[in-house]
Amino acid sequence: MPEINRLNSTLGQIELEFVKREATPQLLMKLSIQLHLAGLSLSNTSSILEIFGVKRARSTVHNWVHKANLQPDEGRSPDHVAVNETVIRLNDEQYWLYAAVDPDTNELLHTKLEPTRNNVLVHSFFRELREKHDVDDAVFLVDGATPLKDACSRHGLRFRYEKHGNRNSVERVFREVKRRTSSFSNCFSNADADIADDWLRSFAFAWNQLI
């Protein structure tokens, strides 16, 4: 089945180089990481492990996810890139999440979490995106946000205003991130910005594997 093949492929890409002495079979560790990133809470993921006779705390699964240091693939060459920004909550503070998505494949190309919103940070997001992917010939799809249009102009990138249509791909990503951070408070509560940013990169890896 295609779903089983995708799962096997994803598990094979999860490296556990951080493991030194761990009693849990590595296959179960990989499965736990994948299940949590696919949408299962840490508590429910721990319950799945118990089915296999393995008892591990939620914090242990959390550590596996972050220590795996998962990253979305680089080197994409999309024809279009949908970019957007949105506000999310980290503990009691407001942060800005920037994301770029290939609307033809719905793959997440790059994410960045920042404590504020200004032109310097948006330009930095675009610079990192260009370093990771071949997007100089792509058409960027933006909404009415001035910083996004200004960054495209500064980097010499073509852009087009589009409120819906292909830009819906990035909105789907934002909806899922917000669902996860509101439903599973253990993702972003009591975590600093670096941990949250790391989780977002891991989420992007899993998102791209399962779409």
N, CA and C atoms as an extended XYZ file, in Angstrom:
633
Properties=species:S:1:pos:R:3:atomname:S:1:resname:S:1:resid:I:1 pbc="F F F"
N         0.842       -1.196        0.000 N   MET     1
C         0.000        0.000        0.000 CA  MET     1
C         0.876        1.245        0.000 C   MET     1
N         0.455        2.311       -0.711 N   PRO     2
C         1.261        3.535       -0.764 CA  PRO     2
C         1.537        4.114        0.616 C   PRO     2
N         0.535        4.055        1.539 N   GLU     3
C         0.720        4.638        2.862 CA  GLU     3
C         1.808        3.900        3.633 C   GLU     3
N         1.827        2.565        3.528 N   ILE     4
C         2.833        1.772        4.225 CA  ILE     4
C         4.206        2.047        3.645 C   ILE     4
N         4.277        2.174        2.320 N   ASN     5
C         5.563        2.474        1.677 CA  ASN     5
C         6.110        3.819        2.130 C   ASN     5
N         5.233        4.839        2.238 N   ARG     6
C         5.672        6.158        2.692 CA  ARG     6
C         6.163        6.088        4.128 C   ARG     6
N         5.453        5.319        4.977 N   LEU     7
C         5.859        5.195        6.370 CA  LEU     7
C         7.216        4.535        6.473 C   LEU     7
N         7.429        3.439        5.715 N   ASN     8
C         8.721        2.754        5.742 CA  ASN     8
C         9.841        3.678        5.264 C   ASN     8
N         9.548        4.470        4.223 N   SER     9
C        10.542        5.390        3.696 CA  SER     9
C        10.905        6.445        4.730 C   SER     9
N         9.894        6.961        5.443 N   THR    10
C        10.138        7.986        6.451 CA  THR    10
C        10.950        7.430        7.607 C   THR    10
N        10.592        6.244        8.075 N   LEU    11
C        11.332        5.634        9.182 CA  LEU    11
C        12.792        5.430        8.806 C   LEU    11
N        13.032        5.089        7.540 N   GLY    12
C        14.401        4.875        7.093 CA  GLY    12
C        15.224        6.146        7.064 C   GLY    12
N        14.561        7.296        6.970 N   GLN    13
C        15.278        8.569        6.919 CA  GLN    13
C        15.522        9.180        8.300 C   GLN    13
N        14.943        8.590        9.336 N   ILE    14
C        15.156        9.083       10.691 CA  ILE    14
C        16.437        8.467       11.240 C   ILE    14
N        17.439        9.300       11.437 N   GLU    15
C        18.725        8.839       11.955 CA  GLU    15
C        18.747        8.989       13.476 C   GLU    15
N        19.327        7.993       14.138 N   LEU    16
C        19.400        8.007       15.599 CA  LEU    16
C        20.847        8.011       16.059 C   LEU    16
N        21.639        8.899       15.452 N   GLU    17
C        23.061        8.959       15.786 CA  GLU    17
C        23.298        9.391       17.227 C   GLU    17
N        22.301       10.032       17.833 N   PHE    18
C        22.449       10.502       19.207 CA  PHE    18
C        22.368        9.356       20.209 C   PHE    18
N        21.883        8.184       19.781 N   VAL    19
C        21.677        7.062       20.694 CA  VAL    19
C        23.013        6.442       21.078 C   VAL    19
N        23.253        6.324       22.361 N   LYS    20
C        24.454        5.666       22.861 CA  LYS    20
C        24.065        4.419       23.648 C   LYS    20
N        23.336        4.624       24.724 N   ARG    21
C        22.836        3.486       25.482 CA  ARG    21
C        21.344        3.689       25.697 C   ARG    21
N        20.544        2.983       24.946 N   GLU    22
C        19.095        3.120       24.996 CA  GLU    22
C        18.475        1.726       24.898 C   GLU    22
N        17.670        1.391       25.897 N   ALA    23
C        17.080        0.054       25.943 CA  ALA    23
C        15.955       -0.127       24.940 C   ALA    23
N        15.373        0.967       24.468 N   THR    24
C        14.262        0.876       23.527 CA  THR    24
C        14.758        0.474       22.140 C   THR    24
N        14.144       -0.521       21.507 N   PRO    25
C        14.530       -0.864       20.128 CA  PRO    25
C        14.440        0.364       19.223 C   PRO    25
N        15.410        0.522       18.347 N   GLN    26
C        15.450        1.722       17.512 CA  GLN    26
C        14.237        1.832       16.598 C   GLN    26
N        13.699        0.714       16.146 N   LEU    27
C        12.505        0.771       15.290 CA  LEU    27
C        11.348        1.419       16.038 C   LEU    27
N        11.187        1.098       17.331 N   LEU    28
C        10.114        1.696       18.120 CA  LEU    28
C        10.396        3.172       18.391 C   LEU    28
N        11.661        3.520       18.560 N   MET    29
C        12.000        4.932       18.727 CA  MET    29
C        11.633        5.713       17.470 C   MET    29
N        11.977        5.176       16.306 N   LYS    30
C        11.651        5.845       15.043 CA  LYS    30
C        10.144        5.945       14.860 C   LYS    30
N         9.431        4.874       15.192 N   LEU    31
C         7.975        4.889       15.063 CA  LEU    31
C         7.366        5.935       15.985 C   LEU    31
N         7.887        6.058       17.201 N   SER    32
C         7.378        7.048       18.150 CA  SER    32
C         7.582        8.459       17.628 C   SER    32
N         8.765        8.724       17.088 N   ILE    33
C         9.061       10.046       16.532 CA  ILE    33
C         8.092       10.363       15.396 C   ILE    33
N         7.895        9.380       14.504 N   GLN    34
C         7.018        9.605       13.358 CA  GLN    34
C         5.572        9.810       13.788 C   GLN    34
N         5.101        9.019       14.736 N   LEU    35
C         3.710        9.146       15.185 CA  LEU    35
C         3.450       10.502       15.830 C   LEU    35
N         4.396       10.960       16.637 N   HIS    36
C         4.196       12.263       17.278 CA  HIS    36
C         4.202       13.397       16.260 C   HIS    36
N         5.150       13.357       15.330 N   LEU    37
C         5.211       14.416       14.329 CA  LEU    37
C         4.030       14.361       13.369 C   LEU    37
N         3.434       13.174       13.217 N   ALA    38
C         2.276       13.038       12.332 CA  ALA    38
C         0.989       13.517       12.992 C   ALA    38
N         1.039       13.783       14.306 N   GLY    39
C        -0.144       14.349       14.941 CA  GLY    39
C        -0.552       13.726       16.259 C   GLY    39
N         0.107       12.647       16.682 N   LEU    40
C        -0.259       11.996       17.930 CA  LEU    40
C         0.385       12.740       19.108 C   LEU    40
N        -0.367       12.893       20.183 N   SER    41
C         0.189       13.577       21.357 CA  SER    41
C         1.292       12.731       21.974 C   SER    41
N         2.123       13.360       22.798 N   LEU    42
C         3.184       12.618       23.484 CA  LEU    42
C         2.602       11.542       24.383 C   LEU    42
N         1.486       11.860       25.039 N   SER    43
C         0.841       10.890       25.920 CA  SER    43
C         0.359        9.670       25.145 C   SER    43
N        -0.304        9.915       24.023 N   ASN    44
C        -0.810        8.796       23.215 CA  ASN    44
C         0.325        8.010       22.567 C   ASN    44
N         1.400        8.715       22.222 N   THR    45
C         2.556        8.023       21.650 CA  THR    45
C         3.162        7.076       22.686 C   THR    45
N         3.267        7.527       23.930 N   SER    46
C         3.759        6.665       25.004 CA  SER    46
C         2.850        5.457       25.185 C   SER    46
N         1.547        5.659       25.023 N   SER    47
C         0.600        4.549       25.159 CA  SER    47
C         0.804        3.513       24.051 C   SER    47
N         1.146        3.976       22.850 N   ILE    48
C         1.424        3.044       21.751 CA  ILE    48
C         2.631        2.182       22.095 C   ILE    48
N         3.650        2.783       22.694 N   LEU    49
C         4.839        2.031       23.090 CA  LEU    49
C         4.487        0.926       24.089 C   LEU    49
N         3.529        1.209       24.972 N   GLU    50
C         3.146        0.224       25.972 CA  GLU    50
C         2.526       -1.012       25.331 C   GLU    50
N         1.918       -0.856       24.157 N   ILE    51
C         1.368       -2.010       23.438 CA  ILE    51
C         2.471       -3.004       23.107 C   ILE    51
N         3.682       -2.462       22.876 N   PHE    52
C         4.833       -3.311       22.554 CA  PHE    52
C         5.620       -3.697       23.809 C   PHE    52
N         5.046       -3.419       24.982 N   GLY    53
C         5.693       -3.798       26.225 CA  GLY    53
C         6.793       -2.861       26.662 C   GLY    53
N         6.805       -1.634       26.119 N   VAL    54
C         7.835       -0.650       26.449 CA  VAL    54
C         7.180        0.545       27.135 C   VAL    54
N         7.630        0.861       28.344 N   LYS    55
C         7.102        2.006       29.073 CA  LYS    55
C         8.116        3.139       29.057 C   LYS    55
N         7.722        4.257       28.460 N   ARG    56
C         8.593        5.420       28.395 CA  ARG    56
C         7.771        6.666       28.707 C   ARG    56
N         8.379        7.598       29.417 N   ALA    57
C         7.702        8.845       29.783 CA  ALA    57
C         7.520        9.735       28.560 C   ALA    57
N         6.552       10.643       28.646 N   ARG    58
C         6.338       11.593       27.553 CA  ARG    58
C         7.595       12.415       27.290 C   ARG    58
N         8.295       12.783       28.360 N   SER    59
C         9.506       13.581       28.192 CA  SER    59
C        10.578       12.819       27.412 C   SER    59
N        10.600       11.503       27.543 N   THR    60
C        11.571       10.695       26.802 CA  THR    60
C        11.284       10.755       25.309 C   THR    60
N        10.011       10.606       24.945 N   VAL    61
C         9.627       10.701       23.530 CA  VAL    61
C         9.943       12.098       23.001 C   VAL    61
N         9.642       13.104       23.814 N   HIS    62
C         9.941       14.498       23.437 CA  HIS    62
C        11.428       14.659       23.130 C   HIS    62
N        12.277       14.090       23.974 N   ASN    63
C        13.723       14.197       23.759 CA  ASN    63
C        14.158       13.470       22.491 C   ASN    63
N        13.555       12.322       22.200 N   TRP    64
C        13.896       11.601       20.967 CA  TRP    64
C        13.619       12.473       19.745 C   TRP    64
N        12.453       13.126       19.753 N   VAL    65
C        12.063       13.953       18.611 CA  VAL    65
C        13.085       15.054       18.369 C   VAL    65
N        13.496       15.723       19.430 N   HIS    66
C        14.395       16.865       19.262 CA  HIS    66
C        15.831       16.440       19.000 C   HIS    66
N        16.258       15.351       19.608 N   LYS    67
C        17.633       14.911       19.400 CA  LYS    67
C        17.836       14.304       18.009 C   LYS    67
N        16.746       13.865       17.375 N   ALA    68
C        16.867       13.303       16.021 CA  ALA    68
C        17.280       14.364       15.009 C   ALA    68
N        17.033       15.644       15.334 N   ASN    69
C        17.475       16.774       14.493 CA  ASN    69
C        17.028       16.613       13.042 C   ASN    69
N        15.753       16.379       12.858 N   LEU    70
C        15.206       16.173       11.517 CA  LEU    70
C        15.100       17.491       10.768 C   LEU    70
N        15.381       17.444        9.477 N   GLN    71
C        15.360       18.636        8.638 CA  GLN    71
C        14.682       18.304        7.308 C   GLN    71
N        13.863       19.209        6.787 N   PRO    72
C        13.308       18.974        5.448 CA  PRO    72
C        14.419       18.996        4.404 C   PRO    72
N        14.235       18.238        3.331 N   ASP    73
C        15.239       18.176        2.267 CA  ASP    73
C        15.472       19.546        1.654 C   ASP    73
N        16.696       19.771        1.216 N   GLU    74
C        17.049       21.005        0.518 CA  GLU    74
C        17.199       20.727       -0.974 C   GLU    74
N        17.459       21.793       -1.743 N   GLY    75
C        17.728       21.630       -3.169 CA  GLY    75
C        16.509       21.532       -4.059 C   GLY    75
N        15.360       22.005       -3.606 N   ARG    76
C        14.161       22.001       -4.450 CA  ARG    76
C        14.234       23.131       -5.475 C   ARG    76
N        13.515       22.955       -6.591 N   SER    77
C        13.463       23.986       -7.642 CA  SER    77
C        12.007       24.222       -8.043 C   SER    77
N        11.207       24.813       -7.179 N   PRO    78
C         9.779       25.007       -7.465 CA  PRO    78
C         9.534       26.100       -8.496 C   PRO    78
N         8.422       25.992       -9.209 N   ASP    79
C         8.007       27.037      -10.147 CA  ASP    79
C         7.338       28.201       -9.414 C   ASP    79
N         6.651       27.873       -8.326 N   HIS    80
C         5.981       28.880       -7.511 CA  HIS    80
C         6.317       28.635       -6.044 C   HIS    80
N         6.322       29.697       -5.262 N   VAL    81
C         6.538       29.590       -3.818 CA  VAL    81
C         5.500       30.466       -3.124 C   VAL    81
N         4.682       29.853       -2.283 N   ALA    82
C         3.709       30.604       -1.492 CA  ALA    82
C         4.344       30.952       -0.154 C   ALA    82
N         4.372       32.213        0.189 N   VAL    83
C         4.979       32.653        1.450 CA  VAL    83
C         3.940       33.399        2.283 C   VAL    83
N         4.087       33.240        3.594 N   ASN    84
C         3.148       33.934        4.478 CA  ASN    84
C         3.745       34.015        5.867 C   ASN    84
N         3.075       34.769        6.708 N   GLU    85
C         3.472       34.939        8.101 CA  GLU    85
C         2.228       34.855        8.960 C   GLU    85
N         2.396       34.364       10.183 N   THR    86
C         1.264       34.278       11.093 CA  THR    86
C         1.775       34.349       12.524 C   THR    86
N         0.890       34.663       13.434 N   VAL    87
C         1.244       34.762       14.843 CA  VAL    87
C         0.904       33.449       15.544 C   VAL    87
N         1.843       32.943       16.347 N   ILE    88
C         1.564       31.802       17.204 CA  ILE    88
C         2.000       32.160       18.621 C   ILE    88
N         1.533       31.365       19.588 N   ARG    89
C         1.862       31.619       20.980 CA  ARG    89
C         2.939       30.644       21.455 C   ARG    89
N         3.920       31.175       22.142 N   LEU    90
C         4.955       30.370       22.769 CA  LEU    90
C         4.942       30.722       24.245 C   LEU    90
N         4.412       29.794       25.075 N   ASN    91
C         4.102       30.114       26.462 CA  ASN    91
C         3.145       31.301       26.467 C   ASN    91
N         3.500       32.393       27.090 N   ASP    92
C         2.608       33.554       27.137 CA  ASP    92
C         3.056       34.659       26.192 C   ASP    92
N         3.981       34.338       25.304 N   GLU    93
C         4.523       35.355       24.415 CA  GLU    93
C         4.072       35.123       22.973 C   GLU    93
N         4.051       36.205       22.214 N   GLN    94
C         3.656       36.159       20.806 CA  GLN    94
C         4.891       36.077       19.922 C   GLN    94
N         4.864       35.126       18.977 N   TYR    95
C         5.954       34.970       18.020 CA  TYR    95
C         5.391       34.981       16.602 C   TYR    95
N         6.262       35.328       15.664 N   TRP    96
C         5.874       35.320       14.258 CA  TRP    96
C         6.480       34.100       13.564 C   TRP    96
N         5.624       33.356       12.890 N   LEU    97
C         6.070       32.192       12.118 CA  LEU    97
C         6.032       32.547       10.639 C   LEU    97
N         7.184       32.424        9.981 N   TYR    98
C         7.289       32.626        8.540 CA  TYR    98
C         7.429       31.257        7.876 C   TYR    98
N         6.735       31.072        6.759 N   ALA    99
C         6.794       29.780        6.078 CA  ALA    99
C         6.740       29.972        4.572 C   ALA    99
N         7.434       29.069        3.879 N   ALA   100
C         7.408       29.031        2.416 CA  ALA   100
C         7.017       27.622        1.988 C   ALA   100
N         6.068       27.529        1.059 N   VAL   101
C         5.529       26.247        0.622 CA  VAL   101
C         5.519       26.190       -0.895 C   VAL   101
N         5.840       25.021       -1.435 N   ASP   102
C         5.680       24.774       -2.869 CA  ASP   102
C         4.217       24.405       -3.101 C   ASP   102
N         3.407       25.268       -3.722 N   PRO   103
C         1.978       24.977       -3.867 CA  PRO   103
C         1.683       23.820       -4.810 C   PRO   103
N         2.640       23.456       -5.669 N   ASP   104
C         2.417       22.337       -6.582 CA  ASP   104
C         2.526       20.991       -5.880 C   ASP   104
N         3.339       20.919       -4.831 N   THR   105
C         3.526       19.663       -4.106 CA  THR   105
C         3.038       19.743       -2.660 C   THR   105
N         2.748       20.963       -2.179 N   ASN   106
C         2.387       21.230       -0.779 CA  ASN   106
C         3.543       20.980        0.179 C   ASN   106
N         4.772       20.848       -0.322 N   GLU   107
C         5.919       20.631        0.545 CA  GLU   107
C         6.342       21.932        1.232 C   GLU   107
N         6.687       21.809        2.503 N   LEU   108
C         7.229       22.938        3.250 CA  LEU   108
C         8.692       23.110        2.869 C   LEU   108
N         9.051       24.274        2.377 N   LEU   109
C        10.416       24.541        1.952 CA  LEU   109
C        11.269       25.118        3.072 C   LEU   109
N        10.671       25.982        3.879 N   HIS   110
C        11.454       26.643        4.932 CA  HIS   110
C        10.512       27.266        5.954 C   HIS   110
N        10.893       27.207        7.221 N   THR   111
C        10.153       27.881        8.292 CA  THR   111
C        11.131       28.658        9.150 C   THR   111
N        10.635       29.682        9.790 N   LYS   112
C        11.466       30.473       10.699 CA  LYS   112
C        10.569       31.111       11.742 C   LYS   112
N        10.965       31.002       12.984 N   LEU   113
C        10.197       31.557       14.092 CA  LEU   113
C        10.954       32.746       14.670 C   LEU   113
N        10.269       33.898       14.762 N   GLU   114
C        10.915       35.114       15.232 CA  GLU   114
C        10.058       35.776       16.315 C   GLU   114
N        10.708       36.479       17.250 N   PRO   115
C         9.962       37.110       18.344 CA  PRO   115
C         9.258       38.403       17.941 C   PRO   115
N         9.556       38.898       16.748 N   THR   116
C         8.936       40.147       16.311 CA  THR   116
C         8.810       40.136       14.790 C   THR   116
N         8.300       41.220       14.257 N   ARG   117
C         8.062       41.322       12.814 CA  ARG   117
C         8.685       42.618       12.312 C   ARG   117
N         9.740       42.476       11.491 N   ASN   118
C        10.335       43.664       10.878 CA  ASN   118
C        11.016       43.268        9.576 C   ASN   118
N        11.398       44.261        8.805 N   ASN   119
C        11.959       43.990        7.475 CA  ASN   119
C        13.256       43.196        7.531 C   ASN   119
N        14.081       43.452        8.529 N   VAL   120
C        15.365       42.757        8.634 CA  VAL   120
C        15.159       41.242        8.778 C   VAL   120
N        14.215       40.842        9.622 N   LEU   121
C        13.969       39.429        9.854 CA  LEU   121
C        13.342       38.766        8.636 C   LEU   121
N        12.462       39.486        7.956 N   VAL   122
C        11.852       38.928        6.738 CA  VAL   122
C        12.909       38.735        5.656 C   VAL   122
N        13.814       39.704        5.511 N   HIS   123
C        14.896       39.564        4.528 CA  HIS   123
C        15.783       38.366        4.876 C   HIS   123
N        16.016       38.159        6.162 N   SER   124
C        16.815       37.022        6.607 CA  SER   124
C        16.130       35.706        6.246 C   SER   124
N        14.810       35.659        6.400 N   PHE   125
C        14.044       34.464        6.029 CA  PHE   125
C        14.206       34.162        4.540 C   PHE   125
N        14.092       35.182        3.700 N   PHE   126
C        14.228       34.990        2.259 CA  PHE   126
C        15.661       34.582        1.888 C   PHE   126
N        16.635       35.144        2.561 N   ARG   127
C        18.020       34.787        2.273 CA  ARG   127
C        18.273       33.308        2.582 C   ARG   127
N        17.778       32.847        3.721 N   GLU   128
C        17.949       31.444        4.091 CA  GLU   128
C        17.216       30.534        3.114 C   GLU   128
N        16.019       30.949        2.674 N   LEU   129
C        15.256       30.168        1.702 CA  LEU   129
C        16.047       30.022        0.409 C   LEU   129
N        16.659       31.106       -0.051 N   ARG   130
C        17.433       31.065       -1.297 CA  ARG   130
C        18.693       30.217       -1.146 C   ARG   130
N        19.247       30.177        0.054 N   GLU   131
C        20.424       29.349        0.288 CA  GLU   131
C        20.080       27.862        0.269 C   GLU   131
N        18.865       27.526        0.665 N   LYS   132
C        18.462       26.125        0.747 CA  LYS   132
C        17.890       25.586       -0.562 C   LYS   132
N        17.261       26.458       -1.340 N   HIS   133
C        16.549       25.999       -2.535 CA  HIS   133
C        16.826       26.916       -3.726 C   HIS   133
N        16.630       26.378       -4.915 N   ASP   134
C        16.799       27.135       -6.148 CA  ASP   134
C        15.466       27.806       -6.482 C   ASP   134
N        15.270       29.002       -5.952 N   VAL   135
C        13.979       29.685       -6.091 CA  VAL   135
C        14.089       31.001       -6.860 C   VAL   135
N        15.258       31.302       -7.393 N   ASP   136
C        15.437       32.606       -8.036 CA  ASP   136
C        14.558       32.793       -9.268 C   ASP   136
N        14.177       31.692       -9.928 N   ASP   137
C        13.319       31.795      -11.115 CA  ASP   137
C        11.853       31.534      -10.800 C   ASP   137
N        11.549       31.304       -9.542 N   ALA   138
C        10.167       31.014       -9.145 CA  ALA   138
C         9.361       32.305       -9.031 C   ALA   138
N         8.048       32.169       -9.120 N   VAL   139
C         7.137       33.285       -8.865 CA  VAL   139
C         6.633       33.142       -7.433 C   VAL   139
N         6.829       34.165       -6.641 N   PHE   140
C         6.412       34.135       -5.244 CA  PHE   140
C         4.981       34.643       -5.126 C   PHE   140
N         4.178       33.904       -4.407 N   LEU   141
C         2.776       34.254       -4.206 CA  LEU   141
C         2.637       34.866       -2.819 C   LEU   141
N         2.260       36.126       -2.752 N   VAL   142
C         2.187       36.843       -1.481 CA  VAL   142
C         0.812       37.463       -1.317 C   VAL   142
N         0.482       37.785       -0.062 N   ASP   143
C        -0.757       38.522        0.190 CA  ASP   143
C        -0.409       40.005        0.240 C   ASP   143
N        -1.169       40.772        0.958 N   GLY   144
C        -0.929       42.212        0.960 CA  GLY   144
C         0.132       42.677        1.929 C   GLY   144
N         0.832       41.754        2.614 N   ALA   145
C         1.820       42.142        3.616 CA  ALA   145
C         2.998       42.864        2.961 C   ALA   145
N         3.208       44.113        3.346 N   THR   146
C         4.281       44.920        2.755 CA  THR   146
C         5.668       44.313        2.961 C   THR   146
N         6.020       43.781        4.161 N   PRO   147
C         7.367       43.218        4.340 CA  PRO   147
C         7.683       42.086        3.371 C   PRO   147
N         6.697       41.254        3.037 N   LEU   148
C         6.926       40.151        2.115 CA  LEU   148
C         7.206       40.674        0.709 C   LEU   148
N         6.420       41.645        0.272 N   LYS   149
C         6.640       42.217       -1.064 CA  LYS   149
C         7.966       42.966       -1.119 C   LYS   149
N         8.288       43.664       -0.042 N   ASP   150
C         9.553       44.403        0.009 CA  ASP   150
C        10.742       43.452       -0.052 C   ASP   150
N        10.639       42.309        0.646 N   ALA   151
C        11.727       41.330        0.637 CA  ALA   151
C        11.905       40.725       -0.748 C   ALA   151
N        10.804       40.443       -1.425 N   CYS   152
C        10.901       39.916       -2.793 CA  CYS   152
C        11.627       40.916       -3.695 C   CYS   152
N        11.250       42.175       -3.604 N   SER   153
C        11.882       43.207       -4.434 CA  SER   153
C        13.366       43.331       -4.106 C   SER   153
N        13.689       43.320       -2.839 N   ARG   154
C        15.086       43.487       -2.427 CA  ARG   154
C        15.956       42.333       -2.924 C   ARG   154
N        15.385       41.129       -2.984 N   HIS   155
C        16.146       39.954       -3.433 CA  HIS   155
C        16.011       39.718       -4.937 C   HIS   155
N        15.319       40.625       -5.635 N   GLY   156
C        15.184       40.496       -7.072 CA  GLY   156
C        14.312       39.331       -7.500 C   GLY   156
N        13.309       39.010       -6.713 N   LEU   157
C        12.430       37.873       -6.978 CA  LEU   157
C        11.087       38.359       -7.537 C   LEU   157
N        10.568       37.628       -8.504 N   ARG   158
C         9.257       37.954       -9.056 CA  ARG   158
C         8.180       37.561       -8.053 C   ARG   158
N         7.164       38.392       -7.916 N   PHE   159
C         6.084       38.040       -7.006 CA  PHE   159
C         4.749       38.490       -7.585 C   PHE   159
N         3.713       37.832       -7.085 N   ARG   160
C         2.351       38.127       -7.546 CA  ARG   160
C         1.417       38.115       -6.346 C   ARG   160
N         0.554       39.104       -6.294 N   TYR   161
C        -0.446       39.135       -5.225 CA  TYR   161
C        -1.489       38.060       -5.477 C   TYR   161
N        -1.708       37.236       -4.485 N   GLU   162
C        -2.716       36.180       -4.601 CA  GLU   162
C        -3.269       35.909       -3.209 C   GLU   162
N        -4.544       36.165       -3.027 N   LYS   163
C        -5.142       36.028       -1.708 CA  LYS   163
C        -5.567       34.608       -1.423 C   LYS   163
N        -6.020       33.899       -2.451 N   HIS   164
C        -6.487       32.523       -2.251 CA  HIS   164
C        -5.727       31.616       -3.231 C   HIS   164
N        -6.445       30.749       -3.929 N   GLY   165
C        -5.812       29.918       -4.953 CA  GLY   165
C        -4.634       29.119       -4.426 C   GLY   165
N        -3.491       29.233       -5.084 N   ASN   166
C        -2.311       28.454       -4.709 CA  ASN   166
C        -1.772       28.796       -3.329 C   ASN   166
N        -2.110       29.970       -2.819 N   ARG   167
C        -1.624       30.330       -1.493 CA  ARG   167
C        -2.331       29.538       -0.393 C   ARG   167
N        -3.402       28.810       -0.735 N   ASN   168
C        -4.090       28.005        0.268 CA  ASN   168
C        -3.178       26.936        0.853 C   ASN   168
N        -2.133       26.560        0.106 N   SER   169
C        -1.224       25.519        0.593 CA  SER   169
C        -0.518       25.953        1.873 C   SER   169
N        -0.074       27.189        1.921 N   VAL   170
C         0.606       27.660        3.125 CA  VAL   170
C        -0.389       27.880        4.258 C   VAL   170
N        -1.619       28.236        3.932 N   GLU   171
C        -2.640       28.387        4.957 CA  GLU   171
C        -2.951       27.040        5.610 C   GLU   171
N        -2.919       25.952        4.834 N   ARG   172
C        -3.139       24.619        5.403 CA  ARG   172
C        -2.042       24.267        6.401 C   ARG   172
N        -0.820       24.633        6.066 N   VAL   173
C         0.288       24.391        6.989 CA  VAL   173
C         0.070       25.151        8.289 C   VAL   173
N        -0.303       26.424        8.201 N   PHE   174
C        -0.523       27.232        9.397 CA  PHE   174
C        -1.654       26.656       10.249 C   PHE   174
N        -2.718       26.196        9.598 N   ARG   175
C        -3.829       25.616       10.357 CA  ARG   175
C        -3.373       24.395       11.144 C   ARG   175
N        -2.540       23.561       10.518 N   GLU   176
C        -2.080       22.354       11.202 CA  GLU   176
C        -1.138       22.705       12.352 C   GLU   176
N        -0.237       23.658       12.134 N   VAL   177
C         0.670       24.068       13.217 CA  VAL   177
C        -0.135       24.615       14.396 C   VAL   177
N        -1.115       25.458       14.109 N   LYS   178
C        -1.910       26.040       15.186 CA  LYS   178
C        -2.766       24.982       15.878 C   LYS   178
N        -3.255       24.009       15.111 N   ARG   179
C        -4.012       22.917       15.732 CA  ARG   179
C        -3.131       22.148       16.697 C   ARG   179
N        -1.899       21.867       16.265 N   ARG   180
C        -0.987       21.104       17.095 CA  ARG   180
C        -0.606       21.874       18.358 C   ARG   180
N        -0.319       23.151       18.213 N   THR   181
C         0.150       23.923       19.365 CA  THR   181
C        -0.978       24.265       20.328 C   THR   181
N        -2.220       24.232       19.864 N   SER   182
C        -3.331       24.494       20.776 CA  SER   182
C        -3.839       23.205       21.403 C   SER   182
N        -3.819       22.104       20.644 N   SER   183
C        -4.312       20.836       21.166 CA  SER   183
C        -3.285       20.150       22.052 C   SER   183
N        -2.018       20.196       21.641 N   PHE   184
C        -0.960       19.527       22.382 CA  PHE   184
C        -0.093       20.579       23.068 C   PHE   184
N        -0.538       21.048       24.202 N   SER   185
C         0.175       22.142       24.857 CA  SER   185
C         1.593       21.753       25.255 C   SER   185
N         1.868       20.436       25.282 N   ASN   186
C         3.221       20.027       25.653 CA  ASN   186
C         4.219       20.294       24.535 C   ASN   186
N         3.768       20.733       23.379 N   CYS   187
C         4.698       21.050       22.294 CA  CYS   187
C         5.424       22.363       22.555 C   CYS   187
N         4.684       23.396       22.879 N   PHE   188
C         5.273       24.721       22.974 CA  PHE   188
C         5.195       25.330       24.374 C   PHE   188
N         4.516       24.686       25.310 N   SER   189
C         4.509       25.221       26.664 CA  SER   189
C         5.808       24.847       27.360 C   SER   189
N         6.309       25.755       28.161 N   ASN   190
C         7.554       25.519       28.910 CA  ASN   190
C         8.721       25.185       27.989 C   ASN   190
N         8.723       25.765       26.810 N   ALA   191
C         9.816       25.538       25.850 CA  ALA   191
C        10.313       26.891       25.370 C   ALA   191
N        11.639       26.972       25.174 N   ASP   192
C        12.160       28.238       24.670 CA  ASP   192
C        12.026       28.284       23.151 C   ASP   192
N        12.365       29.414       22.569 N   ALA   193
C        12.159       29.621       21.134 CA  ALA   193
C        12.993       28.656       20.297 C   ALA   193
N        14.205       28.328       20.746 N   ASP   194
C        15.047       27.416       19.979 CA  ASP   194
C        14.426       26.029       19.883 C   ASP   194
N        13.834       25.559       20.992 N   ILE   195
C        13.172       24.252       20.987 CA  ILE   195
C        11.968       24.282       20.052 C   ILE   195
N        11.191       25.364       20.101 N   ALA   196
C        10.029       25.485       19.227 CA  ALA   196
C        10.447       25.526       17.761 C   ALA   196
N        11.516       26.265       17.462 N   ASP   197
C        12.016       26.350       16.089 CA  ASP   197
C        12.484       24.985       15.606 C   ASP   197
N        13.134       24.236       16.492 N   ASP   198
C        13.590       22.889       16.164 CA  ASP   198
C        12.409       21.973       15.881 C   ASP   198
N        11.349       22.092       16.703 N   TRP   199
C        10.153       21.286       16.484 CA  TRP   199
C         9.527       21.600       15.130 C   TRP   199
N         9.533       22.857       14.748 N   LEU   200
C         8.954       23.246       13.461 CA  LEU   200
C         9.709       22.624       12.297 C   LEU   200
N        11.044       22.547       12.382 N   ARG   201
C        11.814       21.893       11.325 CA  ARG   201
C        11.509       20.404       11.278 C   ARG   201
N        11.354       19.784       12.449 N   SER   202
C        10.987       18.365       12.495 CA  SER   202
C         9.593       18.155       11.916 C   SER   202
N         8.687       19.079       12.251 N   PHE   203
C         7.329       19.016       11.705 CA  PHE   203
C         7.364       19.127       10.181 C   PHE   203
N         8.204       20.030        9.656 N   ALA   204
C         8.313       20.187        8.202 CA  ALA   204
C         8.805       18.910        7.549 C   ALA   204
N         9.762       18.237        8.174 N   PHE   205
C        10.261       16.954        7.663 CA  PHE   205
C         9.114       15.953        7.555 C   PHE   205
N         8.350       15.802        8.650 N   ALA   206
C         7.261       14.830        8.658 CA  ALA   206
C         6.144       15.218        7.693 C   ALA   206
N         5.826       16.496        7.649 N   TRP   207
C         4.788       16.996        6.733 CA  TRP   207
C         5.128       16.619        5.283 C   TRP   207
N         6.356       16.855        4.890 N   ASN   208
C         6.769       16.579        3.508 CA  ASN   208
C         6.751       15.090        3.190 C   ASN   208
N         6.968       14.256        4.200 N   GLN   209
C         6.990       12.829        3.964 CA  GLN   209
C         5.585       12.251        3.840 C   GLN   209
N         4.614       12.862        4.503 N   LEU   210
C         3.294       12.268        4.613 CA  LEU   210
C         2.230       12.890        3.717 C   LEU   210
N         2.546       14.035        3.066 N   ILE   211
C         1.538       14.658        2.205 CA  ILE   211
C         1.337       13.827        0.941 C   ILE   211
